[in-house]
Amino acid sequence: MADGARTAPSRLDILTLGCRLNSYESEVMRGHAEAAGLDDAIIVNTCAVTAEAVRQARQTIRRARRDRPTSPIIVTGCAAQIDPAAFAAMPEVTRVIGNAEKMKAETFEPAALLAGDARVRVNDIMSVRETAAHLVDGLDGRARAFVQVQTGCDHRCTFCIIPYGRGNSRSVPAGDVVDQVKRLTATGHYEIVLTGVDLTSWGADLPNAPKLGNLVRRILKLVPDLRQLRLSSIDAIEIDEILFEVLANEPRIAPHLHLSFQSGDDMILKRMKRRHSRGDAIDLCRRLRAVRPDIAFGADLIAGFPTETDEMFENTLASVDECGIDYLHVFPYSPRPGTPAARMPQVARDVVKARAAKLRAKGAERLAMRLDRHVGQTAMALVENGGRARLPDFSPVRIEGASPEPGRPSRFEFVFRTANELVGRST
């Protein structure tokens, strides 16, 4: 080899884009691939929630090929499930596997995965009827563990392509969920996050159609050593009575909910085919805050949905304060081919960008107000890697000075805040 020549190291890399569920599924794939001896490959777990997410997936694949010129690249995830041919046509890609296939151990046997000329191995996701519990020991480098309890979605919001990547709603049986939470708690995890594509639809396909509240209550009862349970993004209209009661009265549930609102205008919500109204969202937040004053809300909001007028947008902007949303996840609307919204009259791109910027500015204002509540106070926060921590209400903390052990809660004094995080000193 010539002086200065280098070869990329042989290793298994998993590059994850998108949601927390993808992060969980990447760890399942890692376990399957390592057990099968797949030690020289790059797996790209894609997202398809927006056109930008698909662009980022392509960019990630090209960058991976530049970094690892000879390693096989396996592409999976929602973008690959929805348009496998487009990814198979990329010269950088070795194989495309579907969302159902990526969760099967046998998929990752090197001889089977890398042999043959069939570049696409993607089945009809709508034909999948069950979701198995996949046991993992936790997520690499994270202070908390995610437990998938559900995947897929039975709703058809007009802007959303995800049901075609994930299939119809499928639930993991409660007993399997409890067993995994027990295992993770026994191995030292302080916080468990329940996650799914449409989390509050959990149970609808199971015998007797139990509700998410039943599952949460069962976990808390049967895993008494669990210190903190967190719920990922949920649909506000589907919070059942038991879940509301548990949220109100159980201190082991983190006082933080990320709500799938999408808009604060009734006409836009109807055109999105959402099942809640502006009033429903405001009422839910007020009711929850009345019974649990420390609760913090996050929300997904789309800026510039087709037909959105200035007045409609102002309704959404005002709803941030009316609901008391402190963590905003803002999506500038971009049309997804194959969705009804893509055929509706579109808002000009410069207007979409300007509205998204205004929503983000409002989000920064609300986050600053949330962080200001903690300045000068002391509280327990869960320590993460990299000198970071999180309060139960999801407030981010940068640790000043020596960091306590990651993965455990520690007490901090919050001396000041920056634009987007608290600065805390261990006490």
C-alpha positions as CSV (number, residue, x, y, z in Angstrom):
1,M,0.0,0.0,0.0
2,A,1.4,3.5,-0.9
3,D,2.5,5.8,1.9
4,G,-0.5,7.8,3.2
5,A,-3.1,5.5,1.8
6,R,-5.9,4.6,4.2
7,T,-8.8,2.2,4.3
8,A,-12.0,2.7,6.2
9,P,-12.3,0.5,9.3
10,S,-14.5,-2.5,9.1
11,R,-17.5,-2.1,11.4
12,L,-21.2,-2.1,11.7
13,D,-22.7,1.4,11.6
14,I,-26.4,2.2,12.0
15,L,-27.4,5.7,10.9
16,T,-30.8,6.7,12.3
17,L,-33.0,9.5,11.0
18,G,-36.4,10.5,12.3
19,C,-38.4,9.5,15.3
20,R,-37.8,7.8,18.6
21,L,-39.4,4.7,17.3
22,N,-36.7,4.5,14.6
23,S,-34.0,4.9,17.4
24,Y,-35.5,1.9,19.2
25,E,-35.8,-0.1,16.0
26,S,-32.2,0.7,15.1
27,E,-31.1,-1.0,18.4
28,V,-33.2,-4.0,17.6
29,M,-31.4,-4.2,14.2
30,R,-28.1,-3.8,15.9
31,G,-28.7,-6.7,18.1
32,H,-29.9,-8.9,15.2
33,A,-26.9,-7.9,13.0
34,E,-24.3,-8.4,15.7
35,A,-25.8,-11.8,16.6
36,A,-25.6,-12.8,12.9
37,G,-22.0,-11.6,12.6
38,L,-22.7,-8.8,10.2
39,D,-19.6,-6.8,11.0
40,D,-18.9,-4.7,7.9
41,A,-22.0,-2.8,6.8
42,I,-23.8,0.5,7.1
43,I,-27.5,0.4,7.8
44,V,-29.4,3.6,7.1
45,N,-32.8,3.8,8.9
46,T,-34.7,6.4,7.0
47,C,-37.6,8.7,7.7
48,A,-40.4,9.9,5.3
49,V,-42.3,12.4,7.4
50,T,-41.5,15.3,5.0
51,A,-39.9,15.7,1.6
52,E,-36.9,17.2,3.5
53,A,-36.5,14.0,5.5
54,V,-36.3,12.0,2.3
55,R,-33.7,14.4,0.9
56,Q,-31.7,14.0,4.1
57,A,-31.9,10.3,3.8
58,R,-30.3,10.4,0.3
59,Q,-27.7,12.8,1.5
60,T,-26.8,10.5,4.4
61,I,-26.4,7.6,2.0
62,R,-24.1,9.5,-0.3
63,R,-22.0,10.7,2.6
64,A,-21.8,7.1,4.0
65,R,-20.5,5.9,0.7
66,R,-17.8,8.6,0.6
67,D,-16.7,7.7,4.1
68,R,-16.8,3.9,3.6
69,P,-16.2,3.2,-0.2
70,T,-16.3,-0.6,0.0
71,S,-18.8,-1.4,2.8
72,P,-22.3,-2.6,1.9
73,I,-25.0,-0.1,2.5
74,I,-28.4,-1.4,3.5
75,V,-31.3,1.1,3.4
76,T,-34.5,0.6,5.4
77,G,-37.1,2.7,7.3
78,C,-40.2,4.5,6.1
79,A,-38.7,6.3,3.1
80,A,-37.4,2.9,1.8
81,Q,-40.7,1.2,2.5
82,I,-42.7,3.8,0.6
83,D,-40.4,4.2,-2.4
84,P,-38.0,1.3,-2.5
85,A,-37.2,1.6,-6.2
86,A,-35.9,5.1,-5.8
87,F,-33.4,4.0,-3.2
88,A,-32.5,0.9,-5.1
89,A,-31.6,3.1,-8.1
90,M,-29.0,4.9,-6.1
91,P,-25.5,3.5,-7.1
92,E,-24.4,3.7,-3.4
93,V,-27.1,1.3,-2.2
94,T,-26.5,-2.4,-1.8
95,R,-29.9,-3.6,-0.5
96,V,-33.3,-2.0,0.3
97,I,-35.2,-3.8,3.0
98,G,-38.7,-3.1,4.3
99,N,-40.0,-2.0,7.7
100,A,-41.3,-5.5,8.5
101,E,-38.1,-7.2,7.3
102,K,-35.8,-5.0,9.3
103,M,-37.3,-6.4,12.6
104,K,-36.6,-10.0,11.7
105,A,-33.4,-11.7,13.0
106,E,-33.0,-13.8,9.8
107,T,-32.9,-10.8,7.6
108,F,-29.4,-9.9,8.9
109,E,-27.6,-13.2,8.2
110,P,-24.8,-12.0,6.0
111,A,-25.1,-14.8,3.5
112,A,-28.8,-14.2,3.0
113,L,-28.7,-10.4,3.2
114,L,-25.8,-9.7,0.8
115,A,-26.2,-12.6,-1.7
116,G,-28.1,-12.6,-4.9
117,D,-29.1,-9.8,-7.3
118,A,-32.4,-8.8,-5.8
119,R,-31.6,-5.3,-4.5
120,V,-35.2,-4.8,-3.1
121,R,-36.6,-6.9,-0.3
122,V,-39.7,-5.1,0.7
123,N,-43.1,-6.7,1.3
124,D,-46.6,-5.2,1.5
125,I,-46.6,-3.5,4.9
126,M,-50.5,-3.4,4.9
127,S,-50.5,-7.2,5.1
128,V,-48.6,-7.3,8.4
129,R,-51.0,-8.0,11.3
130,E,-48.9,-8.3,14.4
131,T,-46.1,-6.4,16.2
132,A,-43.8,-8.5,18.3
133,A,-42.0,-7.2,21.4
134,H,-38.3,-6.9,20.7
135,L,-36.2,-7.1,23.8
136,V,-33.2,-4.7,24.0
137,D,-31.0,-3.9,26.9
138,G,-31.3,-0.1,26.3
139,L,-30.2,2.4,23.7
140,D,-26.6,2.9,23.0
141,G,-25.2,6.0,24.7
142,R,-28.6,7.1,26.1
143,A,-29.7,7.6,29.7
144,R,-33.2,6.2,29.1
145,A,-34.6,3.2,27.3
146,F,-37.5,3.2,24.7
147,V,-40.1,0.4,24.6
148,Q,-42.1,0.1,21.5
149,V,-45.7,-0.8,22.3
150,Q,-47.3,0.0,19.0
151,T,-46.6,0.7,15.4
152,G,-48.6,1.7,12.3
153,C,-51.6,4.0,12.1
154,D,-55.3,3.6,11.1
155,H,-55.9,7.3,10.5
156,R,-55.4,9.0,7.2
157,C,-54.5,12.6,7.8
158,T,-54.4,14.3,4.5
159,F,-50.7,15.5,4.8
160,C,-49.3,12.2,6.1
161,I,-47.5,9.4,4.2
162,I,-46.4,7.4,7.3
163,P,-49.3,4.8,7.3
164,Y,-47.9,3.7,3.9
165,G,-44.5,3.2,5.5
166,R,-45.7,1.6,8.8
167,G,-49.0,-0.1,7.8
168,N,-52.1,-0.3,10.0
169,S,-52.0,0.0,13.7
170,R,-50.6,-3.0,15.6
171,S,-50.2,-3.3,19.3
172,V,-47.7,-5.3,21.4
173,P,-49.6,-7.3,24.1
174,A,-49.5,-5.8,27.6
175,G,-47.8,-8.8,29.1
176,D,-44.9,-8.5,26.7
177,V,-44.6,-4.8,27.3
178,V,-44.5,-5.4,31.1
179,D,-41.9,-8.1,30.7
180,Q,-39.6,-5.7,28.8
181,V,-40.1,-2.9,31.2
182,K,-39.2,-5.3,34.1
183,R,-36.1,-6.4,32.3
184,L,-34.9,-2.8,31.5
185,T,-35.6,-1.7,35.1
186,A,-33.7,-4.7,36.5
187,T,-30.7,-3.8,34.4
188,G,-30.6,-0.3,35.9
189,H,-32.6,2.0,33.6
190,Y,-34.1,4.9,35.5
191,E,-36.5,6.1,32.9
192,I,-38.6,4.1,30.4
193,V,-40.2,5.8,27.4
194,L,-43.3,4.2,25.8
195,T,-43.2,4.8,22.1
196,G,-45.2,4.1,19.0
197,V,-46.4,5.7,15.7
198,D,-49.9,6.4,17.1
199,L,-49.3,5.6,20.8
200,T,-52.8,6.3,22.0
201,S,-54.3,3.8,19.6
202,W,-52.5,1.0,21.5
203,G,-54.9,-1.9,22.3
204,A,-57.6,-1.4,19.7
205,D,-56.5,-4.5,17.9
206,L,-56.1,-6.6,21.0
207,P,-58.7,-8.8,22.7
208,N,-61.3,-6.6,24.5
209,A,-59.6,-3.5,23.0
210,P,-57.9,-2.2,26.2
211,K,-56.9,1.5,26.3
212,L,-53.4,3.0,26.7
213,G,-54.4,4.0,30.3
214,N,-54.9,0.3,31.1
215,L,-51.4,-0.5,29.9
216,V,-49.8,2.5,31.8
217,R,-51.5,1.6,35.0
218,R,-50.5,-2.1,34.7
219,I,-46.9,-1.2,34.1
220,L,-46.8,1.0,37.2
221,K,-48.5,-1.6,39.3
222,L,-46.4,-4.6,38.2
223,V,-43.0,-2.8,38.0
224,P,-42.8,-1.1,41.4
225,D,-39.1,-0.5,41.0
226,L,-39.6,1.6,37.8
227,R,-38.6,5.2,38.8
228,Q,-39.9,7.2,35.9
229,L,-42.2,6.5,32.9
230,R,-42.5,8.9,30.0
231,L,-44.9,8.9,27.1
232,S,-43.8,9.9,23.7
233,S,-45.9,11.8,21.2
234,I,-49.7,11.1,21.7
235,D,-52.9,12.1,20.0
236,A,-54.8,14.4,22.3
237,I,-58.2,13.3,21.3
238,E,-57.5,9.7,22.4
239,I,-56.4,10.3,26.0
240,D,-58.8,8.0,27.8
241,E,-60.2,8.5,31.3
242,I,-57.9,6.1,32.9
243,L,-54.8,7.6,31.3
244,F,-56.0,11.1,32.4
245,E,-56.4,9.9,35.9
246,V,-53.0,8.3,36.0
247,L,-51.3,11.4,34.5
248,A,-53.0,13.5,37.2
249,N,-52.2,11.3,40.2
250,E,-49.1,9.2,39.5
251,P,-45.8,11.0,40.3
252,R,-43.8,8.3,38.5
253,I,-45.1,9.5,35.2
254,A,-42.9,12.4,33.9
255,P,-44.8,15.7,33.9
256,H,-44.3,16.2,30.1
257,L,-46.5,15.3,27.1
258,H,-45.7,15.8,23.5
259,L,-49.1,16.3,21.7
260,S,-49.9,15.8,18.0
261,F,-51.8,19.0,17.4
262,Q,-50.6,20.1,13.9
263,S,-52.7,23.3,13.8
264,G,-54.7,25.7,16.0
265,D,-57.3,26.6,13.4
266,D,-60.5,24.6,13.1
267,M,-60.9,24.8,9.3
268,I,-57.3,23.7,8.7
269,L,-57.8,20.8,11.2
270,K,-60.8,19.7,9.2
271,R,-58.8,19.8,6.0
272,M,-56.1,17.8,7.6
273,K,-58.7,15.3,8.7
274,R,-57.6,15.6,12.3
275,R,-60.2,14.4,14.8
276,H,-59.9,17.2,17.4
277,S,-60.8,20.9,17.3
278,R,-58.9,23.9,18.5
279,G,-61.2,24.0,21.6
280,D,-60.4,20.3,22.3
281,A,-56.7,21.0,22.4
282,I,-57.0,24.1,24.7
283,D,-59.4,22.3,27.0
284,L,-57.2,19.3,27.4
285,C,-54.1,21.4,28.3
286,R,-56.1,23.4,30.8
287,R,-57.6,20.3,32.4
288,L,-54.2,18.6,32.7
289,R,-52.6,21.8,34.1
290,A,-55.3,22.1,36.7
291,V,-54.6,18.7,38.1
292,R,-50.9,18.7,37.6
293,P,-49.5,22.2,37.6
294,D,-45.9,21.2,36.9
295,I,-46.7,19.6,33.6
296,A,-45.0,20.8,30.4
297,F,-46.4,20.4,26.9
298,G,-44.7,20.0,23.6
299,A,-46.5,19.9,20.2
300,D,-46.1,19.2,16.5
301,L,-47.3,22.2,14.4
302,I,-47.3,22.5,10.6
303,A,-46.8,26.0,9.1
304,G,-48.3,26.9,5.8
305,F,-50.6,23.9,5.2
306,P,-52.5,24.3,1.9
307,T,-55.2,26.9,1.9
308,E,-54.0,28.4,5.2
309,T,-54.7,32.1,5.3
310,D,-53.0,34.8,7.5
311,E,-56.0,34.6,9.9
312,M,-55.8,30.8,10.1
313,F,-52.1,31.0,10.8
314,E,-52.6,33.6,13.6
315,N,-55.1,31.2,15.2
316,T,-52.3,28.6,15.3
317,L,-49.8,31.1,16.7
318,A,-52.2,32.2,19.4
319,S,-52.9,28.6,20.4
320,V,-49.3,28.1,21.5
321,D,-50.0,30.6,24.4
322,E,-53.5,29.4,25.0
323,C,-52.4,25.8,25.3
324,G,-49.2,26.7,27.1
325,I,-46.9,24.8,24.8
326,D,-43.2,25.1,25.7
327,Y,-41.6,22.7,23.3
328,L,-42.5,23.3,19.6
329,H,-41.6,20.9,16.8
330,V,-42.4,23.1,13.7
331,F,-42.7,21.5,10.3
332,P,-42.8,23.9,7.3
333,Y,-45.4,22.2,5.1
334,S,-44.0,20.4,2.1
335,P,-46.2,18.4,-0.3
336,R,-45.7,14.6,-0.2
337,P,-46.7,12.9,-3.4
338,G,-49.6,10.5,-2.9
339,T,-51.3,12.5,-0.2
340,P,-54.5,14.4,-0.6
341,A,-53.0,17.6,0.7
342,A,-50.5,17.7,-2.1
343,R,-53.4,18.2,-4.5
344,M,-54.8,21.2,-2.5
345,P,-54.1,24.8,-3.3
346,Q,-50.6,25.4,-2.0
347,V,-49.3,28.3,0.1
348,A,-46.3,30.2,-1.5
349,R,-43.0,28.8,-0.2
350,D,-41.7,32.2,1.1
351,V,-44.9,32.5,3.1
352,V,-44.5,29.0,4.5
353,K,-40.9,29.7,5.6
354,A,-41.9,33.0,7.2
355,R,-44.8,31.4,9.1
356,A,-42.5,28.6,10.3
357,A,-40.0,31.2,11.5
358,K,-42.7,33.0,13.5
359,L,-43.7,29.7,15.1
360,R,-40.1,28.9,16.0
361,A,-39.7,32.4,17.5
362,K,-42.8,31.8,19.6
363,G,-41.4,28.4,20.6
364,A,-38.1,30.0,21.7
365,E,-40.1,32.6,23.7
366,R,-42.1,29.9,25.4
367,L,-39.0,27.7,26.1
368,A,-37.3,30.7,27.7
369,M,-40.3,31.1,30.0
370,R,-40.2,27.5,31.0
371,L,-36.4,27.6,31.7
372,D,-36.8,30.8,33.8
373,R,-39.0,28.9,36.2
374,H,-36.0,26.8,37.2
375,V,-33.2,29.4,37.4
376,G,-32.2,29.8,41.1
377,Q,-33.8,26.5,42.0
378,T,-32.4,23.1,42.8
379,A,-33.9,19.9,41.4
380,M,-33.2,16.3,40.4
381,A,-32.3,15.7,36.7
382,L,-31.5,12.6,34.8
383,V,-27.8,12.7,33.7
384,E,-27.1,11.9,30.1
385,N,-23.9,11.5,28.2
386,G,-21.8,14.5,27.1
387,G,-22.3,16.7,30.2
388,R,-26.1,17.0,29.7
389,A,-29.2,16.2,31.8
390,R,-33.0,16.4,31.6
391,L,-35.5,17.5,34.2
392,P,-38.7,15.5,34.5
393,D,-40.5,18.3,32.6
394,F,-38.0,17.7,29.7
395,S,-36.1,21.0,30.4
396,P,-32.6,20.5,29.0
397,V,-29.6,21.1,31.3
398,R,-25.9,21.7,30.5
399,I,-23.8,20.6,33.4
400,E,-21.1,23.1,34.5
401,G,-18.1,21.4,36.0
402,A,-17.7,17.7,36.7
403,S,-20.6,15.6,35.5
404,P,-22.1,12.9,37.7
405,E,-22.5,9.4,36.4
406,P,-24.7,9.2,33.3
407,G,-27.9,7.3,33.5
408,R,-28.7,8.2,37.1
409,P,-30.6,11.2,38.6
410,S,-28.5,13.9,40.4
411,R,-29.4,17.1,42.1
412,F,-28.4,20.4,40.4
413,E,-28.6,24.1,41.2
414,F,-29.6,26.0,38.1
415,V,-27.4,29.1,38.0
416,F,-28.6,30.7,34.7
417,R,-30.0,29.8,31.3
418,T,-29.0,30.2,27.7
419,A,-31.4,30.6,24.9
420,N,-32.3,26.9,24.9
421,E,-31.0,25.2,28.1
422,L,-30.4,25.6,31.8
423,V,-26.9,25.6,33.1
424,G,-26.6,23.5,36.3
425,R,-24.0,22.7,38.9
426,S,-24.1,19.5,40.8
427,T,-24.9,19.9,44.5
